[in-house]
Amino acid sequence: MSWSGHSTRRAWLGGAVGLGLAGCRRWSAETGVSPSNALLRPEVEGGWVGAHMDRGHAWRDGLGKPPSSARDQTRRVHTLIVGAGVAGLSAARGLQQAGIDDFAVLDLEDEAGGNSRGHSIHGLPCPLGAHYLPVPGPAAVEVAQWLEEIGVIRQVQGRWQGDERHLCHSLQERLFVPDARQDYPPGVQAGHWQEGILPMPMADSPGAAQTQAQYLRFSQEVANAARQWPFAMPTAHAPWHPGLDALDRQTFAQWLDAHGFDATALRWYLDYACRDDYGAGIHQVSAWAGLQYFASRHGFDEPGASRDPHDAVLTWSQGNAWLTQRLAQGLGDRWQAGQMATRIRPGRHDVQVDALDTRSGLRVRWVAAKVVVAVPLFIAARLIDPMPPALKALAPSLRYAPWLVSNLWLNKPLQDRPGVPMAWDNVRQAPLEMATNAPLEPALGYVNARHQSLAPTPGPMLLTHYWALGGQNPQALANHRQRLARQPWQTWAQSVLDDLSPVHPDLPGKLGRIDLMRWGHAMVIPTPGLRGHPALAALAQPQGRLHFAHSDLSAYSVFEEAFTRGAFAARAIGASKNRPV
């Protein structure tokens, strides 16, 4: 999901955007839509797409075996990268820059990209995971250099500026705000769309003055925190500080309570922001994570404040798959798809990595001088034999959020509700108690995957719906993960329709196809104590011939963190290539 467009971009493409939205008619009670239309129609096509869950479970259940038969082989490289997500692909790029061409990249899936992979429906591209990248700030040196290299950004008066072709040029975000004073049919939620995701309380509503005052005070707290402590994006470019450690040892909800932030609208927004960025809400993530979200990158602007260029967003119809596809270009046969690594065994003179080619059944033993472990740390803990002491100490603290990402193809544009028109990012404000007490947390809304389209006439719509399923505790998290694994796609598709139809009652009748991507372990949750754990800092350093490279080392999953960790690993290997280990 995302976190206000700029008038210059809107003016540049204003005419085209206006034509593209012309088909979004206003919804009215006279359309005759009834709640019964929210049922998933039998003729709607769809299914699970993306990751091969069977391969992951085969690895989990120990079905891969080390080389033993005559069909097996041994291959030698200088460096082996295990994992082809953003960090692994960044490491591959860094090795090439260091003059190391003798490397290979293994991944369980057939397509590189990790949780930044893409999809298409009827020829229309859409994301399966991460879908945007903010224009880099001053600390994101490695990411900025690469983006400049591929022509996505350039420096203007000392600041990075995105190329118009890659910036979000439609209305960036809107929020559906409930309004009980309006009269709508049963099953249709009363309310209107407002620009921006921060709820704007009506002046005459109860508690409006208190909410506005807390918005302003929270903005000041964020600014003070950014001045007082070294928040940065990526976090690896800032020293860890005792003040940050104190924040990391409490939940964000505890910090908010201690500072008297109890306004319902503010709490909803902050909980939404944490679920959006970290997969879990304010009662699970640390106060460091809650403030890192704002102090390192986004800032927090109270209503009426002028927005700064730090809000500029780079995005593509297929999401961040556009970026990972370019990172993977040029790998050639170094890219080894469908390779299930089953064991990593470091030795004195080399590292042996056993892998199974899931397509041919061939078992391969890779022998490398260096190995970049670019997989989530919970996977690394199962692969490395013997497990490094730091990883063993850290493993019990790791908790991962499952996600559901659904792409909905609609044969006609939606009729819209009162308020601002369709935005790139569209969020429904759910009651806060739904996020804290309900068995299933509220969804995060949807992205208009065709927001970059300059088509002169309206056509089919493609919406990408996001649902973070971090739960309220470890048991709820495990239950969500099991439901994703066991329930048919139609059950989850119906849940998606149940979430969208109260705001878009005409959507179920226009749905032609829905493809769903289930992420069992989409991202690590920055729970209290994780970022400041000494074992995490230890794993960021070379472990003999092993180099860890994953956003887990930063305790949360975003593109900048993963890319930087991969660059660090490649830099360390390049610096040591002529030195004995």
C-alpha positions in Angstrom: 0.0 0.0 0.0 1.1 3.6 0.0 1.4 6.7 2.1 -0.3 13.3 -1.8 0.2 13.9 -5.2 1.7 17.2 -6.4 -0.1 19.7 -8.6 2.7 19.8 -11.2 2.3 16.1 -11.9 -1.5 16.4 -12.0 -1.4 19.4 -14.4 1.0 17.6 -16.7 -1.3 14.7 -17.2 -4.6 16.2 -16.0 -6.4 15.9 -19.3 -5.5 12.2 -19.8 -6.3 11.3 -16.2 -9.7 13.0 -16.5 -10.5 11.0 -19.6 -9.4 7.8 -17.9 -11.8 8.4 -15.0 -14.7 9.6 -17.0 -16.4 6.2 -16.8 -16.4 6.1 -13.0 -20.1 7.2 -12.5 -21.3 8.3 -9.2 -23.2 5.7 -7.2 -26.7 6.4 -6.1 -29.3 4.5 -4.1 -31.5 4.3 -7.2 -29.2 1.8 -8.9 -31.0 -1.1 -7.4 -27.9 -2.8 -6.1 -28.6 -5.2 -3.2 -26.4 -7.0 -0.7 -27.2 -10.4 -2.3 -25.0 -9.3 -5.3 -22.0 -9.5 -3.0 -21.8 -13.3 -3.5 -19.0 -14.7 -5.7 -20.8 -15.7 -8.9 -20.0 -19.3 -10.1 -18.9 -18.0 -13.5 -16.1 -15.8 -12.1 -12.7 -17.2 -13.0 -9.7 -17.2 -10.6 -7.4 -19.2 -8.5 -4.1 -19.2 -6.5 -1.2 -17.8 -8.4 2.4 -16.9 -7.7 4.5 -18.9 -5.3 4.7 -22.7 -5.4 3.5 -23.6 -1.9 4.2 -27.3 -2.6 7.9 -26.7 -3.1 8.1 -24.6 0.1 6.3 -27.3 2.1 8.5 -30.0 0.5 11.6 -28.2 1.7 10.0 -27.6 5.1 9.2 -31.3 5.5 12.7 -32.3 4.6 11.9 -34.0 1.3 15.1 -32.7 -0.4 18.1 -35.0 0.1 21.9 -34.4 -0.5 23.5 -35.7 -3.7 23.7 -39.5 -3.9 22.8 -40.9 -7.3 24.7 -41.1 -10.6 22.3 -38.4 -12.0 23.6 -35.9 -9.5 26.4 -33.4 -10.1 28.8 -31.0 -8.4 29.2 -27.4 -9.6 31.8 -24.9 -8.4 31.6 -21.1 -8.3 33.4 -18.4 -6.4 30.2 -17.0 -4.9 26.8 -18.6 -4.6 23.8 -16.5 -3.7 20.9 -18.4 -2.1 17.7 -16.4 -2.7 16.7 -14.2 -5.6 14.6 -11.5 -3.8 15.7 -7.9 -3.8 18.7 -8.5 -1.5 19.9 -11.4 -3.6 19.6 -9.6 -6.9 21.3 -6.5 -5.4 24.1 -8.7 -4.2 24.5 -10.1 -7.8 24.7 -6.6 -9.2 27.3 -5.7 -6.6 29.4 -8.7 -7.4 29.4 -7.8 -11.1 30.5 -4.2 -10.2 33.3 -5.7 -8.1 34.5 -7.7 -11.1 33.3 -11.1 -9.8 31.5 -12.9 -12.6 31.9 -16.4 -11.3 28.7 -16.6 -9.3 25.3 -18.2 -9.4 21.9 -17.2 -7.9 19.6 -20.0 -6.7 15.9 -19.6 -5.9 13.0 -21.9 -5.1 10.7 -20.0 -7.5 10.7 -19.8 -11.3 10.8 -16.0 -11.3 13.1 -13.8 -9.4 11.9 -10.9 -7.2 10.9 -12.3 -3.8 7.9 -10.4 -2.5 8.3 -7.9 -5.4 7.0 -10.2 -8.1 4.3 -9.4 -10.7 1.4 -10.9 -12.5 -0.9 -10.1 -15.4 -4.6 -10.7 -16.2 -5.8 -10.6 -19.8 -2.6 -8.9 -20.7 -2.8 -6.2 -18.0 0.1 -6.1 -15.6 -0.4 -6.0 -11.8 1.6 -6.6 -8.6 1.7 -9.7 -6.4 3.4 -7.9 -3.6 5.3 -4.7 -3.0 4.0 -2.1 -5.4 5.8 1.2 -4.9 9.1 2.9 -3.9 9.4 6.4 -2.5 11.9 8.7 -4.2 15.0 8.0 -2.1 16.1 10.3 0.7 19.7 11.3 1.4 20.6 8.1 3.3 19.5 5.6 0.6 22.7 6.0 -1.3 22.9 2.6 -2.9 19.3 2.5 -4.1 19.6 6.1 -5.4 22.8 5.4 -7.4 21.1 2.4 -9.1 17.9 4.3 -9.9 19.9 7.1 -11.4 21.8 4.5 -13.5 18.6 3.1 -15.0 17.1 6.6 -15.6 14.3 6.6 -13.0 15.6 9.5 -10.9 17.9 12.4 -11.3 19.4 15.0 -8.9 18.0 18.5 -9.0 19.4 21.2 -6.7 20.8 18.5 -4.4 17.7 16.4 -4.1 16.5 13.3 -5.9 13.6 13.9 -8.3 11.7 11.1 -10.0 11.1 10.9 -13.8 7.5 11.8 -14.5 7.0 8.6 -16.4 7.6 6.6 -13.1 5.8 8.9 -10.6 2.3 8.3 -9.4 0.5 11.0 -11.5 -3.1 10.3 -10.4 -4.6 11.3 -7.1 -2.3 9.5 -4.8 -4.6 8.3 -2.0 -8.1 8.6 -0.6 -10.0 7.3 2.4 -13.6 6.1 2.7 -14.9 7.7 5.8 -18.1 6.3 7.4 -21.0 8.7 8.0 -23.9 7.3 10.0 -26.0 10.4 9.2 -26.4 9.3 5.6 -29.2 6.9 4.6 -28.2 3.9 2.4 -29.7 0.5 1.6 -28.9 -2.4 4.0 -25.4 -3.9 3.3 -24.1 -0.7 1.8 -21.9 1.4 4.1 -22.8 5.1 4.3 -19.9 7.5 3.9 -17.8 9.5 1.5 -14.3 9.6 0.0 -11.8 12.1 1.3 -8.4 12.9 -0.1 -5.5 11.5 1.9 -5.6 8.6 4.4 -5.4 10.5 7.6 -9.0 10.9 8.8 -10.3 14.4 8.7 -12.9 14.8 11.5 -15.9 17.0 10.7 -15.7 20.3 12.7 -19.0 19.6 14.4 -18.2 15.9 15.3 -17.6 14.9 18.9 -13.9 15.1 19.9 -12.9 16.9 16.6 -10.9 19.6 18.5 -9.1 16.9 20.6 -8.3 14.9 17.5 -6.8 17.9 15.7 -4.8 18.8 18.7 -3.4 15.3 18.9 -2.5 15.3 15.2 -0.5 18.4 15.8 1.2 17.0 18.9 2.1 13.7 17.3 3.6 15.6 14.4 5.8 17.5 16.9 6.8 14.2 18.6 7.9 12.7 15.3 9.9 15.8 14.4 11.5 15.8 17.9 12.3 12.1 17.6 13.9 12.7 14.2 16.1 15.4 15.6 17.0 13.6 18.8 17.8 10.1 17.5 19.4 8.7 14.3 16.4 7.5 12.4 17.4 6.6 8.8 16.2 4.8 5.7 17.9 2.4 5.3 18.4 1.9 9.0 21.9 0.3 8.4 23.2 3.8 7.6 22.6 5.1 11.1 24.2 4.0 14.4 22.1 2.1 16.9 21.4 4.4 19.8 20.4 3.8 23.4 17.3 6.0 22.8 16.3 3.8 19.9 16.9 0.8 22.0 14.5 2.1 24.7 11.8 2.6 22.0 12.5 -0.9 20.7 11.8 -2.5 24.0 8.1 -1.4 24.2 5.1 -1.8 21.8 4.0 1.2 19.9 0.6 1.0 21.7 2.4 1.3 25.0 4.4 4.4 23.8 1.1 6.0 22.6 -0.6 5.3 25.9 2.3 6.8 27.8 2.2 10.0 25.7 -1.5 10.4 26.0 -2.4 9.7 22.4 -5.9 8.3 22.6 -7.8 10.0 19.8 -9.7 7.2 17.9 -8.9 8.6 14.5 -5.2 8.9 15.2 -5.0 5.5 16.7 -6.8 4.0 13.7 -4.4 5.7 11.3 -1.3 4.6 13.2 -2.5 1.1 13.5 -3.3 1.1 9.7 0.2 2.4 9.0 1.9 -0.3 11.0 -0.2 -3.1 9.5 0.5 -1.6 6.0 4.3 -1.4 6.5 4.9 -4.2 8.9 2.0 -6.7 8.6 0.9 -6.2 12.2 -0.6 -3.4 14.3 0.4 -1.1 17.1 -0.1 -3.8 19.8 2.5 -6.0 18.1 5.2 -3.8 16.6 7.8 -1.9 18.6 7.6 1.8 19.3 10.9 2.1 17.3 9.1 0.6 14.3 6.1 2.9 14.7 8.2 6.0 14.8 10.7 4.7 12.2 7.8 4.6 9.7 7.4 8.4 10.0 10.8 9.8 11.3 13.0 8.1 8.7 11.0 8.7 5.5 7.4 9.7 5.5 7.1 12.4 8.1 3.8 13.2 9.7 1.9 16.2 8.5 -1.1 17.3 10.5 -4.1 18.4 8.5 -3.5 21.7 6.7 0.3 21.3 6.6 2.0 21.7 3.2 3.2 18.4 1.8 6.9 18.0 1.0 8.5 16.3 -2.0 9.4 13.4 0.4 5.9 12.1 -0.5 6.8 11.5 -4.2 6.2 7.9 -5.0 7.6 5.8 -7.8 5.2 3.1 -9.0 4.4 0.8 -11.9 1.4 -1.2 -13.0 3.2 -4.5 -12.0 4.5 -2.9 -8.8 8.1 -3.4 -7.8 8.4 -6.3 -10.2 9.3 -3.6 -12.7 12.4 -3.0 -10.6 13.3 -6.6 -9.9 13.0 -7.5 -13.5 15.6 -4.9 -14.3 17.9 -6.1 -11.5 17.7 -9.6 -12.9 18.5 -8.6 -16.4 21.9 -9.7 -17.6 22.3 -12.6 -15.2 22.0 -15.2 -18.0 22.8 -18.7 -16.9 24.0 -17.5 -13.5 20.2 -17.4 -12.7 19.2 -20.9 -11.5 15.4 -21.0 -11.1 13.4 -23.7 -9.4 16.4 -24.6 -7.2 15.5 -25.8 -3.7 18.4 -25.4 -1.4 18.3 -28.1 1.3 21.5 -27.6 3.2 24.3 -25.0 3.6 27.4 -26.5 5.2 30.3 -24.1 5.8 33.8 -25.6 5.9 37.3 -24.4 6.4 38.2 -24.1 2.7 34.7 -23.7 1.1 31.0 -23.9 1.6 28.9 -26.8 0.3 25.3 -26.1 -0.6 23.0 -29.0 -1.6 20.1 -28.2 -3.9 17.3 -29.9 -5.7 16.2 -28.9 -9.2 12.4 -29.1 -8.6 11.7 -29.4 -12.4 14.2 -32.1 -13.4 14.7 -33.9 -10.0 18.5 -33.5 -10.4 20.4 -33.0 -7.2 23.3 -30.6 -7.3 26.1 -30.0 -4.8 27.4 -26.4 -5.1 30.9 -25.7 -3.8 31.7 -22.0 -3.3 34.4 -19.9 -1.7 31.6 -17.6 -0.4 27.9 -17.9 0.0 25.4 -15.0 0.3 22.5 -16.1 2.4 19.7 -13.9 0.9 16.7 -15.8 2.3 14.6 -14.9 5.4 16.4 -15.7 8.6 13.9 -18.4 9.7 14.7 -20.3 6.5 18.5 -19.7 7.0 18.1 -21.3 10.5 16.9 -24.5 8.9 19.4 -24.5 6.1 22.8 -23.8 7.7 24.5 -26.8 9.4 25.7 -26.1 12.0 23.6 -23.0 12.7 25.6 -20.0 13.6 25.3 -19.1 17.3 23.9 -15.6 16.6 21.2 -17.1 14.4 20.4 -19.7 17.0 20.0 -16.9 19.6 17.8 -14.8 17.3 15.5 -17.5 15.9 13.0 -17.6 18.8 12.4 -13.8 18.3 11.4 -14.1 14.7 7.8 -13.7 13.8 6.5 -13.4 10.2 3.2 -11.9 8.9 1.2 -13.8 6.2 -0.5 -11.7 3.5 -3.1 -12.1 0.9 -2.8 -10.1 -2.3 -5.7 -10.3 -4.7 -6.0 -8.9 -8.3 -9.6 -8.3 -9.4 -10.4 -7.8 -13.1 -13.6 -5.9 -13.7 -15.2 -5.7 -17.1 -16.5 -2.2 -16.5 -15.5 0.8 -14.4 -17.0 1.1 -11.0 -19.7 3.5 -10.1 -18.2 5.9 -7.5 -19.4 7.2 -4.2 -19.6 10.8 -3.0 -16.3 12.7 -2.5 -13.0 12.7 -4.4 -12.6 10.4 -7.4 -10.7 7.1 -7.8 -7.1 7.4 -6.5 -4.1 5.2 -6.9 -4.4 4.0 -3.3 -7.9 3.5 -1.9 -8.5 2.7 1.8 -11.7 2.1 3.8 -11.7 3.3 7.4 -12.8 0.5 9.6 -13.7 0.9 13.3 -10.6 0.6 15.4 -12.1 -2.3 17.4 -12.1 -4.4 14.2 -8.3 -4.1 14.1 -7.9 -5.1 17.8 -10.7 -7.6 18.6 -12.0 -9.2 15.5 -10.8 -12.6 14.4 -9.7 -11.3 11.1 -8.1 -7.8 10.9 -9.6 -5.3 8.4 -8.0 -5.3 4.9 -5.8 -2.5 3.8 -7.7 -1.4 0.8 -6.8 -1.6 -2.9 -4.5 0.0 -5.5 -5.7 0.9 -8.9 -3.2 -1.2 -11.0 -4.1 0.8 -14.1 -3.5 4.2 -12.6 -0.7 4.9 -15.2 -3.0 4.2 -18.1 -3.4 7.0 -20.6 -6.2 5.3 -22.5 -8.6 7.9 -24.0 -11.7 5.9 -23.1 -12.5 3.9 -20.0 -12.1 0.1 -20.2 -11.7 -2.8 -17.8 -10.4 -2.1 -14.3 -7.8 -4.0 -12.4 -7.7 -3.6 -8.7 -5.0 -5.0 -6.4 -6.4 -5.7 -2.9 -4.1 -6.1 0.1 -4.7 -7.9 3.3 -2.1 -8.1 6.1 -2.8 -11.1 8.4 -0.3 -10.5 11.2 -3.0 -11.3 13.8 -3.1 -10.0 17.4 -0.8 -12.7 18.8 1.3 -15.6 17.6 -1.5 -18.1 17.8 -3.8 -15.9 15.6 -1.0 -15.4 13.2 -0.5 -19.2 12.9 -4.3 -19.7 12.4 -4.3 -17.2 9.5 -1.4 -18.9 7.9 -3.1 -22.3 8.2 -6.3 -20.9 6.7 -4.4 -19.5 3.7 -2.8 -23.0 3.2 -6.0 -25.0 3.6 -9.0 -23.1 2.5 -9.9 -22.9 -1.2 -9.4 -19.8 -3.2 -13.1 -19.2 -3.5 -13.4 -18.8 0.3 -10.8 -16.0 0.3 -12.2 -14.5 -2.8 -15.6 -14.2 -1.0 -13.8 -12.5 1.9 -12.4 -10.0 -0.5 -15.8 -9.3 -1.9 -17.3 -9.0 1.6 -14.6 -6.3 2.3 -15.1 -4.3 -0.9 -18.9 -4.6 -1.6 -20.1 -2.3 1.3 -18.2 0.5 -0.4 -18.5 -0.7 -4.0 -21.9 -2.5 -4.2 -21.7 -2.8 -8.0 -18.2 -4.5 -7.9 -19.3 -8.2 -7.5 -21.5 -8.0 -10.6 -18.6 -6.6 -12.7 -16.0 -9.1 -11.5 -14.8 -11.3 -14.3 -11.6 -12.8 -12.7 -9.8 -12.8 -9.4 -6.3 -14.2 -8.9 -5.0 -14.5 -5.4 -1.5 -14.7 -4.1 -0.9 -16.2 -0.6 2.2 -15.2 1.3 2.8 -17.5 4.2 5.7 -15.6 5.6 5.6 -12.3 3.6 7.6 -10.2 6.0 9.2 -10.2 9.4 7.3 -8.3 12.1 9.5 -5.8 14.1 8.3 -7.0 17.5 9.8 -5.4 20.6 13.4 -6.2 21.1 14.1 -7.5 17.6 15.8 -4.5 16.0 18.1 -4.0 19.0 18.9 -7.7 19.5 22.7 -8.1 19.6 22.5 -11.2 17.5 20.9 -9.3 14.7 23.8 -6.9 14.6 26.2 -9.9 14.7 24.5 -11.4 11.6 25.0 -8.2 9.7 28.8 -8.9 9.8 30.4 -11.7 7.8 30.2 -15.1 9.5 33.3 -16.7 8.1 32.5 -17.6 4.5 28.8 -16.8 4.9 27.4 -13.3 4.3 23.8 -12.6 5.3 21.9 -10.3 3.1 18.2 -9.8 3.7 15.8 -7.1 4.9 15.3 -9.3 8.1 18.6 -7.8 9.2 16.8 -4.5 9.5 13.9 -6.1 11.3 11.4 -5.0 8.7 10.8 -5.5 5.0 11.1 -2.7 2.5 12.9 -2.4 -0.8 15.6 0.1 0.4 16.6 -2.2 3.3 16.8 -5.3 1.2 18.8 -3.6 -1.6 21.3 -2.1 0.8 21.9 -5.3 2.6 22.6 -7.0 -0.7 25.0 -4.3 -1.7 26.8 -4.5 1.7 27.3 -8.3 1.2 28.7 -7.9 -2.3 31.0 -5.1 -1.1 32.4 -7.2 1.6 33.0 -10.2 -0.7 34.6 -7.9 -3.3 37.0 -6.4 -0.7 38.1 -9.9 0.4 38.3 -11.7 -2.9 42.1 -11.7 -2.9 42.4 -12.4 0.8 42.2 -15.8 2.5 39.4 -16.4 4.9 
